[in-house]
Amino acid sequence: MDGIAHRLIHRAARRAPDSLSDRLEEEWLADLASQRGSIQRLRFALGCCWATNVIAHEHAVAALPVAGSTAGRGHVIHAHRDDPFFTGRTITFVLVAFLHAALLYGLAMGLGQQFSKIIVGPLTTRIIEPPPRSTSLSVPRATMSSSRIILPRQDQMPTIESDPPDVIKGTVDVPVHPPLPPQLAAVVNRVQGGPGIGFPSTDDFYPDASIRLGEKGLVTVQVCVDGKGRLTSEPTIVQSTGSSRLKEGALRLARAGSGHYRATTEDGRPVDSCYPFRIRFELRNR
Amino acid sequence: MSKRDRDVRMSLQTLKVLEAFLENPTDELSGADVLQRSRLASGTLYPILLRLESAGWFVSRWESIDPSSAGRPRRRFYRLTPTGLRRASEVFASFGRGVLA
């Protein structure tokens, strides 16, 4: 920091009028040493740069012949110099402003991300879905065992005494037969769902930090989907070989895909279901 | 009053510089001393010092040391001239010191 301050003062003094250049440099360097702290010294040096501009301007104006003044060294000068419209400072200011505007525009338009993609290389992200499998489920058919109500014989009927005639009082034995063996005749052809048409590209959900750090991994996400391919609950991570950033990217991808899942079908009919699918994040260098 | 005296612009910053010298008019102050007393920025102070020196209000001299043996550059000391002291006193009398309070 002090080196910068010294260089600034040296540079400022060189830009001062020749008659004052050496004097100002020595004076400012001496006063610079009196400043406490690097920031204060840097501020002092920057102030000297500004002072040079003012001194040089006043010196140049004083050197111009002034109408009505014989001395030409008056301290209130009413003459005007024909300064060029675009001074070096103006051009520098415009350039810096243009660079800032271009940088902001680039950030706003996502050019930075494109640039990082060029550096890192194309990303390939594959969603590995498990092969569809037809599952034959053995669903026991619900069967009602026939219940027989065995009424006692007439001679075993209890004596009806004072009860109203329409009320029958007695024991009713409802034997419960053991359930019949399940019938295994029902076989359902079940095809598990997965990411379907219009599912978002995983490239859009590859975390930028992971790209920069070269992180890759495989994340298995469990989703519950209705018959229309929409999420019915929050997706969860089942397994992951990557970082927490990749997990979060996988979850965001799973959420964004709601409505684009292929529903699980049973005998061709879409049904609500939960199933896992895997997302591979990998970087492929050129 | 000479033309040079009359042409010095009296800005608030110039008054602060003069006030720093008027605390003890016989003192010689370096630019760093004036910075500390006036709380001005260096970019403001040095043009004012040069302006007042050109107008004859200040005189300046180098510090009487050998920079090579002292291991640092010489400081430049400024001091009010009798004219400067009189003019500064007049200015403050006309403005009133409350201006800088």
Interface residues (C-beta under 8 A of the other chain):
Chain A: L20 R23 L24 E26 E27 W28 L29 A30 D31 A33 S34 Q35 R43 F44 A45 L46 G47 C48 C49 W50 A51 V54 I55 E58 A71 R73 G74 H75 V76
Chain B: K3 R4 D7 V8 R9 S30 G31 A32 L35 A41 S42 G43 T44 L45 Y46 P47 L50 R51 S54 A55 E63 P67 R72 P73 R74 R75 R76
